[in-house]
């Protein structure tokens, strides 16, 4: 999700129908520049090199989202569309990758492995960026992962039922919190947002209970507080590695 205002100018976008590194390309109607869906960066045209501001967002099942945000407004096309089958569903589970050949061969993961991709600025101040991929299978084994990357303390959360995850800054109010999955308390389904399958995590420092996919504390001394969510991308490994060939890949074996 991106901010359409760039350098004080509001842009409007459309789908170009083009691909770059097997990722869709959009265009802005004001200058005709082409932009990567994955990075929000203009790759062709007068705005080449410009990058849109990224907002944290979530991609998860509709059922799980409703449990977290029951009052959600829904954008529908004319004529409706609820219950419409995803035309790419078969593709998700096939061995096929993109239309274009892969730019970089990297067998650390199967090409169709889903990952949560994170890009952060390099603390050296040289304008570089560092990337890290968190594979779904690794996250599914832990549910909640405490990690440190580029001098940032991170909580990487995952919910198999929602087919989604998020990355949060673990530092809050001057404390670095340590999280672990936590079972739902009795009667949790009665409260809005507490009926999701992967409800909670708990921090070791204060004992507070937090929603795993929103980063909001719902019980304990930190109740009402919210962790800062970092912008991430949910993508197949074959697409992510072509954009970030030097990306680190999280593995529990590498942390032992």
C-alpha positions as CSV (number, residue, x, y, z in Angstrom):
1,X,0.0,0.0,0.0
2,X,1.4,3.3,-1.1
3,X,0.8,7.0,-0.6
4,X,-0.2,8.6,-4.0
5,X,1.1,12.0,-3.0
6,X,4.7,12.4,-4.2
7,X,6.6,15.7,-3.7
8,X,3.3,17.5,-3.0
9,X,1.7,16.2,-6.2
10,X,-1.2,13.7,-6.2
11,X,-0.8,10.9,-8.7
12,X,-3.4,8.5,-10.0
13,X,-2.5,5.0,-11.1
14,X,-3.6,2.3,-13.5
15,X,-2.4,-1.2,-14.4
16,X,0.0,-1.1,-17.4
17,X,-0.3,-4.8,-18.3
18,X,3.6,-5.0,-18.3
19,X,5.9,-7.1,-16.2
20,X,9.3,-6.4,-14.8
21,X,11.1,-9.3,-13.0
22,X,7.8,-11.2,-13.0
23,X,6.1,-8.5,-11.0
24,X,3.2,-6.3,-12.3
25,X,4.0,-2.7,-13.3
26,X,1.6,0.2,-12.8
27,X,1.7,3.6,-14.5
28,X,0.8,7.1,-13.3
29,X,-1.6,9.1,-15.4
30,X,0.1,12.4,-14.8
31,X,3.5,11.5,-16.3
32,X,3.2,8.1,-17.8
33,X,6.0,6.8,-15.7
34,X,6.1,3.0,-14.9
35,X,6.2,1.8,-11.3
36,X,7.0,-1.5,-9.7
37,X,4.1,-2.9,-7.6
38,X,6.6,-4.6,-5.3
39,X,8.9,-1.7,-4.5
40,X,6.8,1.4,-5.3
41,X,9.7,2.8,-7.3
42,X,9.4,4.4,-10.7
43,X,11.5,2.3,-13.2
44,X,10.8,4.1,-16.5
45,X,9.8,7.6,-17.3
46,X,10.4,11.1,-16.0
47,X,10.0,10.0,-12.4
48,X,12.5,7.2,-12.6
49,X,14.2,6.6,-9.2
50,X,11.4,8.2,-7.3
51,X,9.8,6.0,-4.6
52,X,6.3,6.2,-3.1
53,X,5.9,6.2,0.7
54,X,4.9,2.7,1.9
55,X,2.2,2.0,4.5
56,X,2.0,-1.1,6.6
57,X,-0.7,-3.4,5.4
58,X,-2.0,-6.9,5.8
59,X,-2.9,-9.6,3.3
60,X,-5.0,-12.3,4.9
61,X,-8.1,-14.3,4.6
62,X,-11.4,-12.4,4.7
63,X,-12.8,-14.5,7.5
64,X,-9.8,-13.8,9.8
65,X,-9.9,-10.1,8.9
66,X,-13.6,-9.8,9.9
67,X,-12.8,-11.4,13.3
68,X,-10.1,-8.7,13.9
69,X,-12.0,-5.8,12.3
70,X,-15.8,-6.6,12.2
71,X,-16.8,-3.0,11.3
72,X,-14.7,-3.0,8.1
73,X,-16.0,-1.2,5.0
74,X,-15.6,-3.2,1.8
75,X,-14.8,-1.8,-1.6
76,X,-16.9,-3.6,-4.2
77,X,-17.0,-3.4,-8.0
78,X,-20.3,-2.5,-9.6
79,X,-22.5,-5.6,-9.5
80,X,-20.9,-7.0,-6.4
81,X,-18.4,-9.7,-6.3
82,X,-18.7,-11.4,-2.9
83,X,-17.9,-15.0,-3.0
84,X,-16.0,-14.6,-6.3
85,X,-13.4,-17.3,-6.8
86,X,-9.7,-16.3,-6.9
87,X,-8.6,-17.0,-10.5
88,X,-5.0,-17.6,-9.3
89,X,-5.8,-20.2,-6.7
90,X,-4.5,-23.1,-8.8
91,X,-1.4,-21.2,-9.6
92,X,-0.5,-20.8,-5.9
93,X,-0.2,-24.5,-5.5
94,X,1.4,-25.3,-8.8
95,X,5.1,-25.7,-9.7
96,X,4.9,-22.8,-12.2
97,X,6.6,-19.6,-11.5
98,X,6.4,-16.4,-13.6
99,X,6.1,-15.7,-17.3
100,X,9.6,-14.4,-17.6
101,X,12.7,-16.5,-16.7
102,X,14.2,-16.0,-13.3
103,X,17.0,-13.4,-13.2
104,X,18.8,-14.9,-10.3
105,X,19.1,-18.6,-9.4
106,X,18.9,-19.1,-5.7
107,X,18.0,-22.5,-4.3
108,X,17.8,-21.5,-0.6
109,X,14.1,-21.9,-0.8
110,X,11.6,-23.5,-3.2
111,X,10.6,-20.9,-5.8
112,X,6.9,-20.9,-4.7
113,X,7.6,-20.6,-1.0
114,X,5.6,-17.7,0.5
115,X,7.8,-15.3,2.4
116,X,7.3,-12.1,4.4
117,X,9.8,-9.7,2.9
118,X,11.3,-6.9,4.9
119,X,13.5,-4.0,3.6
120,X,15.1,-1.6,6.0
121,X,17.6,1.3,5.6
122,X,21.2,0.5,6.2
123,X,22.5,2.1,9.4
124,X,25.7,3.1,7.7
125,X,23.9,6.0,6.2
126,X,25.1,5.3,2.7
127,X,21.6,5.2,1.3
128,X,21.7,1.4,0.9
129,X,18.9,-0.9,2.0
130,X,19.0,-4.4,3.5
131,X,16.4,-7.1,2.9
132,X,15.4,-10.2,4.8
133,X,12.9,-12.9,3.9
134,X,11.0,-14.9,6.6
135,X,9.6,-18.1,5.0
136,X,6.1,-19.2,6.0
137,X,7.2,-22.7,6.9
138,X,9.7,-21.4,9.4
139,X,7.2,-19.0,10.9
140,X,4.6,-21.6,11.2
141,X,6.9,-23.6,13.5
142,X,7.2,-20.7,15.9
143,X,4.1,-18.5,15.5
144,X,6.0,-15.6,17.0
145,X,9.7,-14.9,16.3
146,X,12.0,-12.5,18.1
147,X,14.6,-11.3,15.7
148,X,17.3,-8.6,15.4
149,X,18.1,-7.3,11.9
150,X,20.1,-4.2,11.1
151,X,20.2,-3.0,14.7
152,X,16.4,-3.3,15.0
153,X,14.6,-5.5,17.5
154,X,11.8,-7.2,15.6
155,X,8.8,-9.4,16.4
156,X,7.7,-11.4,13.4
157,X,4.3,-13.0,13.8
158,X,2.4,-15.5,11.7
159,X,-1.0,-17.1,11.6
160,X,-1.5,-20.2,9.5
161,X,-5.3,-19.9,9.5
162,X,-5.1,-16.3,8.2
163,X,-2.2,-17.2,5.8
164,X,-0.6,-14.0,6.9
165,X,2.0,-12.4,9.2
166,X,3.4,-9.1,10.2
167,X,6.6,-7.5,11.5
168,X,6.7,-5.2,14.5
169,X,9.3,-3.1,16.3
170,X,9.7,-4.8,19.7
171,X,10.9,-1.6,21.3
172,X,8.1,0.3,23.0
173,X,8.3,3.0,25.7
174,X,12.0,2.5,26.0
175,X,11.7,-1.3,26.6
176,X,12.6,-4.1,24.3
177,X,9.9,-6.7,24.7
178,X,10.2,-10.5,24.1
179,X,7.2,-12.3,22.8
180,X,5.8,-15.8,22.7
181,X,2.5,-17.3,21.5
182,X,-0.2,-17.3,24.0
183,X,-3.5,-19.2,24.3
184,X,-6.8,-17.4,24.2
185,X,-8.4,-16.8,27.6
186,X,-11.9,-18.2,28.4
187,X,-14.6,-16.1,26.7
188,X,-12.2,-14.4,24.4
189,X,-14.6,-14.7,21.5
190,X,-17.0,-12.3,23.1
191,X,-14.7,-9.3,22.6
192,X,-14.3,-7.7,19.1
193,X,-11.1,-8.7,17.5
194,X,-10.4,-11.6,19.9
195,X,-12.1,-14.3,17.9
196,X,-9.4,-14.8,15.3
197,X,-7.7,-18.2,15.2
198,X,-4.3,-16.9,16.0
199,X,-5.3,-14.5,18.6
200,X,-2.5,-13.7,21.0
201,X,1.1,-13.4,22.0
202,X,2.4,-12.4,25.4
203,X,5.4,-10.4,26.3
204,X,7.8,-11.8,29.0
205,X,8.7,-8.4,30.5
206,X,5.2,-7.2,31.5
207,X,3.0,-10.2,31.0
208,X,0.6,-8.3,28.7
209,X,-1.4,-10.1,26.1
210,X,-1.2,-8.7,22.5
211,X,-3.1,-9.4,19.3
212,X,-0.7,-11.3,17.1
213,X,-1.6,-9.8,13.7
214,X,-2.3,-6.2,14.9
215,X,0.4,-5.6,17.5
216,X,-2.2,-4.2,20.0
217,X,-2.1,-5.0,23.7
218,X,-5.6,-6.1,24.9
219,X,-4.8,-7.1,28.4
220,X,-2.3,-6.3,31.1
221,X,-0.1,-3.3,32.0
222,X,0.4,-2.4,28.4
223,X,-3.3,-2.6,27.5
224,X,-4.2,0.0,24.8
225,X,-0.6,0.2,23.6
226,X,0.3,-0.7,20.0
227,X,3.6,-1.9,18.5
228,X,4.8,0.0,15.5
229,X,4.2,-2.2,12.4
230,X,6.9,-2.1,9.7
231,X,6.0,-2.2,6.0
232,X,6.5,-5.6,4.5
233,X,5.7,-7.5,1.4
234,X,4.1,-11.0,1.2
235,X,5.5,-12.6,-1.9
236,X,6.7,-15.8,-3.5
237,X,10.5,-16.4,-3.1
238,X,11.1,-16.5,-6.8
239,X,9.8,-12.9,-7.1
240,X,11.4,-11.5,-4.0
241,X,14.9,-12.8,-4.8
242,X,14.9,-11.2,-8.2
243,X,14.4,-7.8,-6.6
244,X,16.6,-8.5,-3.6
245,X,19.2,-11.1,-4.7
246,X,21.3,-10.3,-1.5
247,X,18.4,-10.8,0.8
248,X,19.0,-12.7,4.0
249,X,16.7,-15.7,4.7
250,X,15.7,-16.5,8.2
251,X,16.4,-20.1,9.3
252,X,16.1,-21.5,12.8
253,X,19.2,-23.5,12.1
254,X,21.2,-20.4,11.4
255,X,20.2,-18.9,14.8
256,X,21.4,-21.9,16.8
